[in-house]
């Protein structure tokens, strides 16, 4: 997998070009957009040679600059993950999902789940399909969200939001200490102090 730094205004060009790459890529190779992280970054996943091939074409067209290899253990969010998705399918089909009490945005569609019957299918699809992170965040921004708390083991997502929306309030919860501070702010109902 490689993270491609997209040149200004070329996200749609990269998406269109990847459709063409799928047709001309050497037989047996795979390259697909795994993540649309922001207007300036996508991740390409697939076979090693396929990813190199796609990145080379995108860079040659001038749509992207650097292509940074990612330290991951598998080609996530591409068709090579369909066997893993199939293994998860029975558990998803057996799970009875409840209607969310708040809007929950699917990273497969970049839109909220319409109802609980879609949750399992979207979770299944997100294993082998493109993560629509940028569209998910844009959906929330269009709904006037400008305060973000990113919870996870790294600061990647919070840094993407900061870069895309520099005036928004963004806080990352990535360590035990962060979690303790976050919990205390929740307990004390002091959200504003959490962003300081």
TIVO-2410 file (N, C-alpha, C; in nm, 3 decimals):
# residues 196
REC num residu      c1      c2      c3 atome chaine
REC   1      X   0.086  -0.117   0.000     N      A
REC   1      X   0.000   0.000   0.000    CA      A
REC   1      X   0.089   0.123   0.000     C      A
REC   2      X   0.044   0.223  -0.073     N      A
REC   2      X   0.118   0.350  -0.079    CA      A
REC   2      X   0.023   0.467  -0.062     C      A
REC   3      X   0.068   0.566   0.014     N      A
REC   3      X  -0.006   0.690   0.029    CA      A
REC   3      X   0.044   0.786  -0.078     C      A
REC   4      X  -0.046   0.835  -0.161     N      A
REC   4      X  -0.012   0.928  -0.269    CA      A
REC   4      X  -0.050   1.069  -0.230     C      A
REC   5      X   0.043   1.162  -0.241     N      A
REC   5      X   0.016   1.302  -0.214    CA      A
REC   5      X  -0.035   1.365  -0.343     C      A
REC   6      X  -0.164   1.396  -0.345     N      A
REC   6      X  -0.231   1.446  -0.465    CA      A
REC   6      X  -0.202   1.594  -0.486     C      A
REC   7      X  -0.167   1.630  -0.608     N      A
REC   7      X  -0.146   1.771  -0.641    CA      A
REC   7      X  -0.280   1.844  -0.643     C      A
REC   8      X  -0.277   1.973  -0.620     N      A
REC   8      X  -0.399   2.055  -0.607    CA      A
REC   8      X  -0.503   2.027  -0.714     C      A
REC   9      X  -0.622   1.994  -0.668     N      A
REC   9      X  -0.736   1.981  -0.758    CA      A
REC   9      X  -0.742   1.855  -0.842     C      A
REC  10      X  -0.658   1.757  -0.814     N      A
REC  10      X  -0.653   1.639  -0.902    CA      A
REC  10      X  -0.715   1.513  -0.842     C      A
REC  11      X  -0.788   1.524  -0.731     N      A
REC  11      X  -0.848   1.405  -0.671    CA      A
REC  11      X  -0.941   1.335  -0.770     C      A
REC  12      X  -1.030   1.409  -0.833     N      A
REC  12      X  -1.124   1.348  -0.928    CA      A
REC  12      X  -1.049   1.288  -1.047     C      A
REC  13      X  -0.939   1.353  -1.090     N      A
REC  13      X  -0.859   1.299  -1.200    CA      A
REC  13      X  -0.797   1.164  -1.161     C      A
REC  14      X  -0.750   1.155  -1.037     N      A
REC  14      X  -0.691   1.030  -0.990    CA      A
REC  14      X  -0.797   0.920  -0.987     C      A
REC  15      X  -0.917   0.953  -0.938     N      A
REC  15      X  -1.025   0.854  -0.934    CA      A
REC  15      X  -1.059   0.805  -1.075     C      A
REC  16      X  -1.069   0.897  -1.169     N      A
REC  16      X  -1.100   0.859  -1.307    CA      A
REC  16      X  -0.987   0.777  -1.369     C      A
REC  17      X  -0.864   0.816  -1.343     N      A
REC  17      X  -0.749   0.744  -1.398    CA      A
REC  17      X  -0.741   0.602  -1.342     C      A
REC  18      X  -0.775   0.585  -1.215     N      A
REC  18      X  -0.771   0.450  -1.156    CA      A
REC  18      X  -0.870   0.356  -1.225     C      A
REC  19      X  -0.981   0.408  -1.276     N      A
REC  19      X  -1.073   0.325  -1.353    CA      A
REC  19      X  -1.007   0.275  -1.481     C      A
REC  20      X  -0.926   0.360  -1.543     N      A
REC  20      X  -0.854   0.320  -1.663    CA      A
REC  20      X  -0.741   0.223  -1.631     C      A
REC  21      X  -0.672   0.248  -1.518     N      A
REC  21      X  -0.563   0.160  -1.477    CA      A
REC  21      X  -0.614   0.018  -1.458     C      A
REC  22      X  -0.735   0.003  -1.403     N      A
REC  22      X  -0.793  -0.129  -1.381    CA      A
REC  22      X  -0.803  -0.209  -1.511     C      A
REC  23      X  -0.818  -0.139  -1.623     N      A
REC  23      X  -0.832  -0.205  -1.753    CA      A
REC  23      X  -0.696  -0.239  -1.814     C      A
REC  24      X  -0.596  -0.155  -1.793     N      A
REC  24      X  -0.467  -0.173  -1.860    CA      A
REC  24      X  -0.358  -0.235  -1.773     C      A
REC  25      X  -0.387  -0.256  -1.646     N      A
REC  25      X  -0.285  -0.311  -1.556    CA      A
REC  25      X  -0.243  -0.450  -1.603     C      A
REC  26      X  -0.116  -0.486  -1.590     N      A
REC  26      X  -0.072  -0.620  -1.633    CA      A
REC  26      X  -0.156  -0.731  -1.566     C      A
REC  27      X  -0.177  -0.836  -1.642     N      A
REC  27      X  -0.260  -0.948  -1.594    CA      A
REC  27      X  -0.206  -1.002  -1.462     C      A
REC  28      X  -0.297  -1.027  -1.371     N      A
REC  28      X  -0.260  -1.082  -1.241    CA      A
REC  28      X  -0.226  -0.978  -1.136     C      A
REC  29      X  -0.217  -0.853  -1.177     N      A
REC  29      X  -0.185  -0.746  -1.082    CA      A
REC  29      X  -0.313  -0.671  -1.045     C      A
REC  30      X  -0.312  -0.613  -0.927     N      A
REC  30      X  -0.427  -0.539  -0.877    CA      A
REC  30      X  -0.380  -0.408  -0.816     C      A
REC  31      X  -0.452  -0.301  -0.848     N      A
REC  31      X  -0.430  -0.171  -0.785    CA      A
REC  31      X  -0.564  -0.101  -0.776     C      A
REC  32      X  -0.602  -0.064  -0.656     N      A
REC  32      X  -0.730   0.002  -0.632    CA      A
REC  32      X  -0.712   0.112  -0.528     C      A
REC  33      X  -0.801   0.209  -0.531     N      A
REC  33      X  -0.797   0.312  -0.427    CA      A
REC  33      X  -0.853   0.250  -0.300     C      A
REC  34      X  -0.770   0.245  -0.196     N      A
REC  34      X  -0.810   0.188  -0.068    CA      A
REC  34      X  -0.874   0.293   0.022     C      A
REC  35      X  -0.818   0.412   0.020     N      A
REC  35      X  -0.867   0.521   0.106    CA      A
REC  35      X  -0.862   0.653   0.030     C      A
REC  36      X  -0.967   0.730   0.044     N      A
REC  36      X  -0.962   0.871   0.004    CA      A
REC  36      X  -0.960   0.947   0.136     C      A
REC  37      X  -0.839   0.981   0.178     N      A
REC  37      X  -0.819   1.040   0.311    CA      A
REC  37      X  -0.848   1.189   0.316     C      A
REC  38      X  -0.819   1.258   0.207     N      A
REC  38      X  -0.841   1.402   0.201    CA      A
REC  38      X  -0.836   1.442   0.054     C      A
REC  39      X  -0.855   1.571   0.028     N      A
REC  39      X  -0.845   1.617  -0.110    CA      A
REC  39      X  -0.703   1.607  -0.161     C      A
REC  40      X  -0.608   1.586  -0.069     N      A
REC  40      X  -0.467   1.582  -0.111    CA      A
REC  40      X  -0.400   1.448  -0.081     C      A
REC  41      X  -0.476   1.345  -0.041     N      A
REC  41      X  -0.413   1.216  -0.014    CA      A
REC  41      X  -0.507   1.099  -0.040     C      A
REC  42      X  -0.458   1.004  -0.117     N      A
REC  42      X  -0.528   0.877  -0.134    CA      A
REC  42      X  -0.428   0.766  -0.104     C      A
REC  43      X  -0.482   0.648  -0.074     N      A
REC  43      X  -0.398   0.531  -0.052    CA      A
REC  43      X  -0.434   0.430  -0.160     C      A
REC  44      X  -0.330   0.375  -0.224     N      A
REC  44      X  -0.348   0.273  -0.327    CA      A
REC  44      X  -0.310   0.138  -0.266     C      A
REC  45      X  -0.397   0.039  -0.289     N      A
REC  45      X  -0.375  -0.095  -0.234    CA      A
REC  45      X  -0.383  -0.196  -0.347     C      A
REC  46      X  -0.329  -0.314  -0.323     N      A
REC  46      X  -0.334  -0.422  -0.421    CA      A
REC  46      X  -0.207  -0.504  -0.416     C      A
REC  47      X  -0.173  -0.566  -0.528     N      A
REC  47      X  -0.047  -0.640  -0.536    CA      A
REC  47      X   0.067  -0.538  -0.541     C      A
REC  48      X   0.185  -0.579  -0.496     N      A
REC  48      X   0.299  -0.485  -0.489    CA      A
REC  48      X   0.330  -0.425  -0.627     C      A
REC  49      X   0.338  -0.509  -0.730     N      A
REC  49      X   0.368  -0.459  -0.864    CA      A
REC  49      X   0.253  -0.374  -0.918     C      A
REC  50      X   0.131  -0.413  -0.887     N      A
REC  50      X   0.015  -0.336  -0.933    CA      A
REC  50      X   0.012  -0.197  -0.871     C      A
REC  51      X   0.042  -0.188  -0.743     N      A
REC  51      X   0.044  -0.058  -0.674    CA      A
REC  51      X   0.154   0.030  -0.732     C      A
REC  52      X   0.273  -0.028  -0.754     N      A
REC  52      X   0.383   0.048  -0.815    CA      A
REC  52      X   0.343   0.098  -0.953     C      A
REC  53      X   0.279   0.013  -1.032     N      A
REC  53      X   0.236   0.047  -1.167    CA      A
REC  53      X   0.137   0.164  -1.164     C      A
REC  54      X   0.036   0.155  -1.079     N      A
REC  54      X  -0.066   0.261  -1.071    CA      A
REC  54      X  -0.004   0.392  -1.024     C      A
REC  55      X   0.079   0.385  -0.921     N      A
REC  55      X   0.141   0.508  -0.869    CA      A
REC  55      X   0.227   0.575  -0.976     C      A
REC  56      X   0.299   0.494  -1.052     N      A
REC  56      X   0.384   0.546  -1.158    CA      A
REC  56      X   0.302   0.621  -1.263     C      A
REC  57      X   0.189   0.564  -1.303     N      A
REC  57      X   0.103   0.629  -1.403    CA      A
REC  57      X   0.046   0.761  -1.347     C      A
REC  58      X  -0.001   0.758  -1.225     N      A
REC  58      X  -0.059   0.878  -1.164    CA      A
REC  58      X   0.046   0.988  -1.151     C      A
REC  59      X   0.168   0.950  -1.111     N      A
REC  59      X   0.275   1.049  -1.098    CA      A
REC  59      X   0.320   1.101  -1.235     C      A
REC  60      X   0.326   1.014  -1.334     N      A
REC  60      X   0.365   1.055  -1.468    CA      A
REC  60      X   0.267   1.157  -1.526     C      A
REC  61      X   0.138   1.139  -1.495     N      A
REC  61      X   0.036   1.234  -1.540    CA      A
REC  61      X   0.045   1.368  -1.467     C      A
REC  62      X   0.123   1.372  -1.359     N      A
REC  62      X   0.136   1.496  -1.281    CA      A
REC  62      X   0.025   1.516  -1.180     C      A
REC  63      X  -0.052   1.412  -1.153     N      A
REC  63      X  -0.163   1.423  -1.058    CA      A
REC  63      X  -0.119   1.408  -0.913     C      A
REC  64      X   0.000   1.351  -0.893     N      A
REC  64      X   0.047   1.328  -0.756    CA      A
REC  64      X   0.198   1.344  -0.750     C      A
REC  65      X   0.243   1.376  -0.631     N      A
REC  65      X   0.386   1.386  -0.604    CA      A
REC  65      X   0.436   1.255  -0.545     C      A
REC  66      X   0.471   1.262  -0.418     N      A
REC  66      X   0.529   1.146  -0.350    CA      A
REC  66      X   0.428   1.031  -0.337     C      A
REC  67      X   0.485   0.909  -0.334     N      A
REC  67      X   0.408   0.788  -0.306    CA      A
REC  67      X   0.481   0.716  -0.194     C      A
REC  68      X   0.430   0.730  -0.073     N      A
REC  68      X   0.499   0.676   0.044    CA      A
REC  68      X   0.449   0.535   0.078     C      A
REC  69      X   0.542   0.438   0.089     N      A
REC  69      X   0.500   0.304   0.129    CA      A
REC  69      X   0.447   0.306   0.272     C      A
REC  70      X   0.343   0.230   0.297     N      A
REC  70      X   0.284   0.224   0.431    CA      A
REC  70      X   0.324   0.092   0.499     C      A
REC  71      X   0.358   0.099   0.626     N      A
REC  71      X   0.399  -0.022   0.699    CA      A
REC  71      X   0.278  -0.102   0.746     C      A
REC  72      X   0.216  -0.174   0.654     N      A
REC  72      X   0.097  -0.253   0.686    CA      A
REC  72      X   0.123  -0.400   0.654     C      A
REC  73      X   0.041  -0.487   0.711     N      A
REC  73      X   0.063  -0.630   0.698    CA      A
REC  73      X  -0.018  -0.696   0.586     C      A
REC  74      X  -0.107  -0.619   0.523     N      A
REC  74      X  -0.191  -0.677   0.417    CA      A
REC  74      X  -0.240  -0.565   0.325     C      A
REC  75      X  -0.289  -0.602   0.206     N      A
REC  75      X  -0.343  -0.501   0.111    CA      A
REC  75      X  -0.489  -0.468   0.146     C      A
REC  76      X  -0.508  -0.390   0.250     N      A
REC  76      X  -0.642  -0.362   0.301    CA      A
REC  76      X  -0.726  -0.280   0.203     C      A
REC  77      X  -0.858  -0.293   0.216     N      A
REC  77      X  -0.957  -0.215   0.143    CA      A
REC  77      X  -0.941  -0.227  -0.009     C      A
REC  78      X  -0.916  -0.347  -0.054     N      A
REC  78      X  -0.915  -0.374  -0.198    CA      A
REC  78      X  -0.968  -0.516  -0.219     C      A
REC  79      X  -0.985  -0.554  -0.344     N      A
REC  79      X  -1.048  -0.683  -0.376    CA      A
REC  79      X  -0.969  -0.803  -0.324     C      A
REC  80      X  -0.842  -0.786  -0.293     N      A
REC  80      X  -0.765  -0.896  -0.236    CA      A
REC  80      X  -0.815  -0.933  -0.096     C      A
REC  81      X  -0.897  -0.846  -0.037     N      A
REC  81      X  -0.952  -0.872   0.098    CA      A
REC  81      X  -1.089  -0.939   0.094     C      A
REC  82      X  -1.141  -0.969  -0.024     N      A
REC  82      X  -1.273  -1.035  -0.033    CA      A
REC  82      X  -1.276  -1.166   0.047     C      A
REC  83      X  -1.172  -1.252   0.042     N      A
REC  83      X  -1.178  -1.373   0.124    CA      A
REC  83      X  -1.195  -1.343   0.274     C      A
REC  84      X  -1.130  -1.240   0.324     N      A
REC  84      X  -1.146  -1.202   0.465    CA      A
REC  84      X  -1.288  -1.154   0.490     C      A
REC  85      X  -1.342  -1.077   0.397     N      A
REC  85      X  -1.480  -1.028   0.411    CA      A
REC  85      X  -1.578  -1.146   0.413     C      A
REC  86      X  -1.551  -1.245   0.329     N      A
REC  86      X  -1.638  -1.362   0.325    CA      A
REC  86      X  -1.633  -1.440   0.456     C      A
REC  87      X  -1.518  -1.444   0.520     N      A
REC  87      X  -1.509  -1.511   0.649    CA      A
REC  87      X  -1.588  -1.437   0.756     C      A
REC  88      X  -1.597  -1.307   0.744     N      A
REC  88      X  -1.670  -1.226   0.842    CA      A
REC  88      X  -1.820  -1.223   0.814     C      A
REC  89      X  -1.859  -1.251   0.690     N      A
REC  89      X  -2.000  -1.240   0.649    CA      A
REC  89      X  -2.097  -1.314   0.741     C      A
REC  90      X  -2.072  -1.441   0.776     N      A
REC  90      X  -2.170  -1.510   0.862    CA      A
REC  90      X  -2.193  -1.440   0.996     C      A
REC  91      X  -2.088  -1.388   1.057     N      A
REC  91      X  -2.102  -1.318   1.184    CA      A
REC  91      X  -2.182  -1.189   1.166     C      A
REC  92      X  -2.158  -1.117   1.057     N      A
REC  92      X  -2.233  -0.994   1.031    CA      A
REC  92      X  -2.380  -1.025   1.004     C      A
REC  93      X  -2.406  -1.132   0.928     N      A
REC  93      X  -2.544  -1.169   0.898    CA      A
REC  93      X  -2.618  -1.217   1.023     C      A
REC  94      X  -2.545  -1.277   1.117     N      A
REC  94      X  -2.608  -1.327   1.240    CA      A
REC  94      X  -2.629  -1.217   1.344     C      A
REC  95      X  -2.568  -1.103   1.323     N      A
REC  95      X  -2.577  -0.995   1.420    CA      A
REC  95      X  -2.702  -0.911   1.394     C      A
REC  96      X  -2.776  -0.886   1.499     N      A
REC  96      X  -2.893  -0.800   1.488    CA      A
REC  96      X  -2.852  -0.659   1.533     C      A
REC  97      X  -2.832  -0.571   1.436     N      A
REC  97      X  -2.791  -0.434   1.466    CA      A
REC  97      X  -2.913  -0.352   1.504     C      A
REC  98      X  -2.896  -0.266   1.603     N      A
REC  98      X  -3.004  -0.177   1.646    CA      A
REC  98      X  -2.992  -0.045   1.571     C      A
REC  99      X  -3.103   0.026   1.563     N      A
REC  99      X  -3.102   0.158   1.501    CA      A
REC  99      X  -3.009   0.249   1.582     C      A
REC 100      X  -2.917   0.319   1.518     N      A
REC 100      X  -2.832   0.412   1.591    CA      A
REC 100      X  -2.916   0.523   1.655     C      A
REC 101      X  -2.877   0.565   1.773     N      A
REC 101      X  -2.949   0.674   1.840    CA      A
REC 101      X  -2.899   0.810   1.793     C      A
REC 102      X  -2.786   0.812   1.725     N      A
REC 102      X  -2.734   0.934   1.663    CA      A
REC 102      X  -2.692   0.897   1.521     C      A
REC 103      X  -2.666   0.996   1.437     N      A
REC 103      X  -2.619   0.966   1.302    CA      A
REC 103      X  -2.481   0.902   1.310     C      A
REC 104      X  -2.467   0.788   1.243     N      A
REC 104      X  -2.338   0.719   1.233    CA      A
REC 104      X  -2.303   0.715   1.086     C      A
REC 105      X  -2.189   0.773   1.052     N      A
REC 105      X  -2.148   0.782   0.912    CA      A
REC 105      X  -2.069   0.658   0.874     C      A
REC 106      X  -2.110   0.593   0.768     N      A
REC 106      X  -2.041   0.475   0.716    CA      A
REC 106      X  -1.918   0.520   0.638     C      A
REC 107      X  -1.802   0.459   0.668     N      A
REC 107      X  -1.685   0.498   0.590    CA      A
REC 107      X  -1.682   0.430   0.454     C      A
REC 108      X  -1.779   0.345   0.427     N      A
REC 108      X  -1.793   0.285   0.294    CA      A
REC 108      X  -1.867   0.379   0.199     C      A
REC 109      X  -1.969   0.450   0.250     N      A
REC 109      X  -2.049   0.538   0.165    CA      A
REC 109      X  -2.018   0.686   0.186     C      A
REC 110      X  -1.963   0.719   0.302     N      A
REC 110      X  -1.943   0.860   0.335    CA      A
REC 110      X  -2.072   0.930   0.373     C      A
REC 111      X  -2.174   0.851   0.403     N      A
REC 111      X  -2.307   0.901   0.441    CA      A
REC 111      X  -2.355   0.824   0.564     C      A
REC 112      X  -2.453   0.876   0.635     N      A
REC 112      X  -2.505   0.802   0.750    CA      A
REC 112      X  -2.577   0.674   0.706     C      A
REC 113      X  -2.575   0.576   0.797     N      A
REC 113      X  -2.654   0.456   0.773    CA      A
REC 113      X  -2.800   0.499   0.764     C      A
REC 114      X  -2.871   0.451   0.662     N      A
REC 114      X  -3.012   0.487   0.646    CA      A
REC 114      X  -3.097   0.417   0.750     C      A
REC 115      X  -3.064   0.292   0.779     N      A
REC 115      X  -3.131   0.218   0.886    CA      A
REC 115      X  -3.042   0.102   0.926     C      A
REC 116      X  -3.078   0.034   1.033     N      A
REC 116      X  -2.991  -0.071   1.088    CA      A
REC 116      X  -2.971  -0.188   0.992     C      A
REC 117      X  -3.062  -0.209   0.899     N      A
REC 117      X  -3.047  -0.322   0.806    CA      A
REC 117      X  -2.928  -0.304   0.712     C      A
REC 118      X  -2.876  -0.182   0.699     N      A
REC 118      X  -2.762  -0.157   0.611    CA      A
REC 118      X  -2.627  -0.173   0.682     C      A
REC 119      X  -2.626  -0.176   0.813     N      A
REC 119      X  -2.500  -0.172   0.887    CA      A
REC 119      X  -2.412  -0.292   0.854     C      A
REC 120      X  -2.466  -0.414   0.863     N      A
REC 120      X  -2.386  -0.533   0.833    CA      A
REC 120      X  -2.330  -0.533   0.693     C      A
REC 121      X  -2.412  -0.496   0.595     N      A
REC 121      X  -2.366  -0.492   0.457    CA      A
REC 121      X  -2.254  -0.389   0.438     C      A
REC 122      X  -2.270  -0.272   0.498     N      A
REC 122      X  -2.166  -0.169   0.485    CA      A
REC 122      X  -2.036  -0.212   0.555     C      A
REC 123      X  -2.047  -0.278   0.670     N      A
REC 123      X  -1.927  -0.329   0.737    CA      A
REC 123      X  -1.859  -0.435   0.652     C      A
REC 124      X  -1.937  -0.520   0.588     N      A
REC 124      X  -1.882  -0.620   0.497    CA      A
REC 124      X  -1.808  -0.551   0.381     C      A
REC 125      X  -1.875  -0.454   0.318     N      A
REC 125      X  -1.816  -0.386   0.202    CA      A
REC 125      X  -1.691  -0.306   0.237     C      A
REC 126      X  -1.685  -0.249   0.355     N      A
REC 126      X  -1.570  -0.164   0.386    CA      A
REC 126      X  -1.440  -0.244   0.398     C      A
REC 127      X  -1.449  -0.374   0.411     N      A
REC 127      X  -1.328  -0.457   0.420    CA      A
REC 127      X  -1.254  -0.458   0.287     C      A
REC 128      X  -1.327  -0.460   0.177     N      A
REC 128      X  -1.263  -0.475   0.045    CA      A
REC 128      X  -1.291  -0.359  -0.051     C      A
REC 129      X  -1.351  -0.253   0.001     N      A
REC 129      X  -1.383  -0.137  -0.084    CA      A
REC 129      X  -1.315  -0.012  -0.029     C      A
REC 130      X  -1.321   0.094  -0.105     N      A
REC 130      X  -1.257   0.220  -0.069    CA      A
REC 130      X  -1.317   0.282   0.057     C      A
REC 131      X  -1.229   0.324   0.147     N      A
REC 131      X  -1.270   0.399   0.265    CA      A
REC 131      X  -1.291   0.544   0.223     C      A
REC 132      X  -1.411   0.594   0.243     N      A
REC 132      X  -1.447   0.730   0.201    CA      A
REC 132      X  -1.430   0.828   0.318     C      A
REC 133      X  -1.310   0.835   0.372     N      A
REC 133      X  -1.284   0.921   0.488    CA      A
REC 133      X  -1.311   1.067   0.455     C      A
REC 134      X  -1.259   1.116   0.345     N      A
REC 134      X  -1.277   1.258   0.310    CA      A
REC 134      X  -1.424   1.290   0.292     C      A
REC 135      X  -1.498   1.204   0.226     N      A
REC 135      X  -1.641   1.228   0.205    CA      A
REC 135      X  -1.719   1.218   0.336     C      A
REC 136      X  -1.676   1.130   0.426     N      A
REC 136      X  -1.740   1.120   0.558    CA      A
REC 136      X  -1.721   1.249   0.636     C      A
REC 137      X  -1.599   1.300   0.636     N      A
REC 137      X  -1.570   1.423   0.708    CA      A
REC 137      X  -1.642   1.540   0.642     C      A
REC 138      X  -1.644   1.543   0.510     N      A
REC 138      X  -1.714   1.651   0.439    CA      A
REC 138      X  -1.863   1.649   0.470     C      A
REC 139      X  -1.921   1.530   0.480     N      A
REC 139      X  -2.063   1.521   0.517    CA      A
REC 139      X  -2.087   1.586   0.653     C      A
REC 140      X  -2.001   1.555   0.749     N      A
REC 140      X  -2.016   1.614   0.882    CA      A
REC 140      X  -1.993   1.765   0.878     C      A
REC 141      X  -1.894   1.810   0.801     N      A
REC 141      X  -1.867   1.955   0.789    CA      A
REC 141      X  -1.988   2.026   0.728     C      A
REC 142      X  -2.051   1.964   0.628     N      A
REC 142      X  -2.170   2.023   0.566    CA      A
REC 142      X  -2.285   2.033   0.666     C      A
REC 143      X  -2.277   1.954   0.772     N      A
REC 143      X  -2.377   1.955   0.879    CA      A
REC 143      X  -2.329   2.041   0.997     C      A
REC 144      X  -2.231   2.128   0.970     N      A
REC 144      X  -2.180   2.228   1.065    CA      A
REC 144      X  -2.097   2.169   1.179     C      A
REC 145      X  -2.038   2.052   1.161     N      A
REC 145      X  -1.946   1.998   1.261    CA      A
REC 145      X  -1.812   2.067   1.242     C      A
REC 146      X  -1.757   2.122   1.350     N      A
REC 146      X  -1.624   2.183   1.343    CA      A
REC 146      X  -1.541   2.154   1.468     C      A
REC 147      X  -1.587   2.060   1.550     N      A
REC 147      X  -1.513   2.013   1.666    CA      A
REC 147      X  -1.499   1.861   1.653     C      A
REC 148      X  -1.375   1.812   1.663     N      A
REC 148      X  -1.347   1.672   1.634    CA      A
REC 148      X  -1.266   1.609   1.746     C      A
REC 149      X  -1.299   1.486   1.780     N      A
REC 149      X  -1.218   1.406   1.870    CA      A
REC 149      X  -1.188   1.276   1.798     C      A
REC 150      X  -1.061   1.254   1.770     N      A
REC 150      X  -1.015   1.136   1.699    CA      A
REC 150      X  -0.961   1.037   1.802     C      A
REC 151      X  -1.021   0.918   1.807     N      A
REC 151      X  -0.980   0.817   1.905    CA      A
REC 151      X  -0.915   0.701   1.831     C      A
REC 152      X  -0.791   0.672   1.863     N      A
REC 152      X  -0.719   0.563   1.799    CA      A
REC 152      X  -0.573   0.565   1.834     C      A
REC 153      X  -0.498   0.466   1.785     N      A
REC 153      X  -0.359   0.449   1.827    CA      A
REC 153      X  -0.258   0.548   1.766     C      A
REC 154      X  -0.302   0.630   1.672     N      A
REC 154      X  -0.209   0.726   1.612    CA      A
REC 154      X  -0.280   0.859   1.589     C      A
REC 155      X  -0.204   0.956   1.542     N      A
REC 155      X  -0.259   1.089   1.518    CA      A
REC 155      X  -0.289   1.114   1.370     C      A
REC 156      X  -0.287   1.009   1.290     N      A
REC 156      X  -0.305   1.024   1.145    CA      A
REC 156      X  -0.436   1.092   1.112     C      A
REC 157      X  -0.548   1.044   1.167     N      A
REC 157      X  -0.679   1.099   1.131    CA      A
REC 157      X  -0.694   1.243   1.180     C      A
REC 158      X  -0.650   1.270   1.302     N      A
REC 158      X  -0.662   1.407   1.352    CA      A
REC 158      X  -0.574   1.502   1.270     C      A
REC 159      X  -0.458   1.455   1.227     N      A
REC 159      X  -0.371   1.539   1.143    CA      A
REC 159      X  -0.434   1.565   1.006     C      A
REC 160      X  -0.504   1.466   0.950     N      A
REC 160      X  -0.573   1.487   0.823    CA      A
REC 160      X  -0.680   1.596   0.837     C      A
REC 161      X  -0.756   1.592   0.947     N      A
REC 161      X  -0.860   1.692   0.968    CA      A
REC 161      X  -0.797   1.829   0.989     C      A
REC 162      X  -0.690   1.836   1.068     N      A
REC 162      X  -0.623   1.966   1.092    CA      A
REC 162      X  -0.573   2.027   0.961     C      A
REC 163      X  -0.518   1.944   0.875     N      A
REC 163      X  -0.465   1.995   0.748    CA      A
REC 163      X  -0.578   2.044   0.657     C      A
REC 164      X  -0.687   1.968   0.653     N      A
REC 164      X  -0.801   2.001   0.567    CA      A
REC 164      X  -0.880   2.120   0.620     C      A
REC 165      X  -0.895   2.129   0.752     N      A
REC 165      X  -0.978   2.233   0.815    CA      A
REC 165      X  -0.901   2.297   0.931     C      A
REC 166      X  -0.804   2.382   0.900     N      A
REC 166      X  -0.712   2.434   1.002    CA      A
REC 166      X  -0.777   2.517   1.113     C      A
REC 167      X  -0.896   2.570   1.093     N      A
REC 167      X  -0.958   2.651   1.199    CA      A
REC 167      X  -1.049   2.567   1.291     C      A
REC 168      X  -1.071   2.440   1.257     N      A
REC 168      X  -1.155   2.354   1.340    CA      A
REC 168      X  -1.081   2.316   1.468     C      A
REC 169      X  -1.158   2.281   1.571     N      A
REC 169      X  -1.102   2.229   1.695    CA      A
REC 169      X  -1.084   2.079   1.679     C      A
REC 170      X  -0.961   2.030   1.696     N      A
REC 170      X  -0.931   1.889   1.677    CA      A
REC 170      X  -0.850   1.840   1.797     C      A
REC 171      X  -0.891   1.727   1.852     N      A
REC 171      X  -0.816   1.668   1.962    CA      A
REC 171      X  -0.801   1.519   1.935     C      A
REC 172      X  -0.682   1.467   1.962     N      A
REC 172      X  -0.653   1.327   1.939    CA      A
REC 172      X  -0.644   1.254   2.073     C      A
REC 173      X  -0.712   1.142   2.083     N      A
REC 173      X  -0.702   1.055   2.200    CA      A
REC 173      X  -0.626   0.931   2.154     C      A
REC 174      X  -0.494   0.928   2.182     N      A
REC 174      X  -0.413   0.818   2.130    CA      A
REC 174      X  -0.327   0.750   2.237     C      A
REC 175      X  -0.332   0.800   2.360     N      A
REC 175      X  -0.255   0.739   2.468    CA      A
REC 175      X  -0.347   0.720   2.589     C      A
REC 176      X  -0.298   0.644   2.686     N      A
REC 176      X  -0.374   0.625   2.809    CA      A
REC 176      X  -0.395   0.759   2.878     C      A
REC 177      X  -0.293   0.843   2.880     N      A
REC 177      X  -0.305   0.975   2.943    CA      A
REC 177      X  -0.411   1.059   2.872     C      A
REC 178      X  -0.412   1.057   2.738     N      A
REC 178      X  -0.516   1.129   2.661    CA      A
REC 178      X  -0.654   1.080   2.702     C      A
REC 179      X  -0.668   0.948   2.716     N      A
REC 179      X  -0.797   0.889   2.751    CA      A
REC 179      X  -0.841   0.932   2.890     C      A
REC 180      X  -0.747   0.939   2.983     N      A
REC 180      X  -0.780   0.984   3.119    CA      A
REC 180      X  -0.828   1.129   3.118     C      A
REC 181      X  -0.758   1.213   3.044     N      A
REC 181      X  -0.797   1.355   3.035    CA      A
REC 181      X  -0.934   1.367   2.968     C      A
REC 182      X  -0.953   1.292   2.859     N      A
REC 182      X  -1.081   1.293   2.788    CA      A
REC 182      X  -1.194   1.250   2.881     C      A
REC 183      X  -1.172   1.142   2.956     N      A
REC 183      X  -1.274   1.092   3.048    CA      A
REC 183      X  -1.309   1.194   3.155     C      A
REC 184      X  -1.208   1.264   3.206     N      A
REC 184      X  -1.234   1.365   3.309    CA      A
REC 184      X  -1.313   1.482   3.251     C      A
REC 185      X  -1.282   1.522   3.130     N      A
REC 185      X  -1.357   1.631   3.064    CA      A
REC 185      X  -1.503   1.590   3.043     C      A
REC 186      X  -1.525   1.464   3.004     N      A
REC 186      X  -1.662   1.415   2.987    CA      A
REC 186      X  -1.735   1.417   3.121     C      A
REC 187      X  -1.668   1.366   3.224     N      A
REC 187      X  -1.728   1.358   3.357    CA      A
REC 187      X  -1.764   1.497   3.409     C      A
REC 188      X  -1.674   1.593   3.388     N      A
REC 188      X  -1.693   1.730   3.439    CA      A
REC 188      X  -1.774   1.817   3.344     C      A
REC 189      X  -1.811   1.764   3.227     N      A
REC 189      X  -1.884   1.839   3.125    CA      A
REC 189      X  -1.810   1.967   3.086     C      A
REC 190      X  -1.680   1.951   3.059     N      A
REC 190      X  -1.594   2.065   3.023    CA      A
REC 190      X  -1.532   2.040   2.886     C      A
REC 191      X  -1.616   2.032   2.785     N      A
REC 191      X  -1.569   2.005   2.649    CA      A
REC 191      X  -1.468   2.108   2.601     C      A
REC 192      X  -1.497   2.235   2.622     N      A
REC 192      X  -1.409   2.338   2.569    CA      A
REC 192      X  -1.267   2.325   2.624     C      A
REC 193      X  -1.254   2.287   2.752     N      A
REC 193      X  -1.121   2.273   2.808    CA      A
REC 193      X  -1.045   2.158   2.744     C      A
REC 194      X  -1.116   2.062   2.685     N      A
REC 194      X  -1.050   1.948   2.624    CA      A
REC 194      X  -0.972   1.988   2.499     C      A
REC 195      X  -1.015   2.092   2.432     N      A
REC 195      X  -0.947   2.134   2.308    CA      A
REC 195      X  -0.828   2.226   2.336     C      A
REC 196      X  -0.808   2.265   2.460     N      A
REC 196      X  -0.698   2.357   2.493    CA      A
REC 196      X  -0.565   2.287   2.491     C      A
***
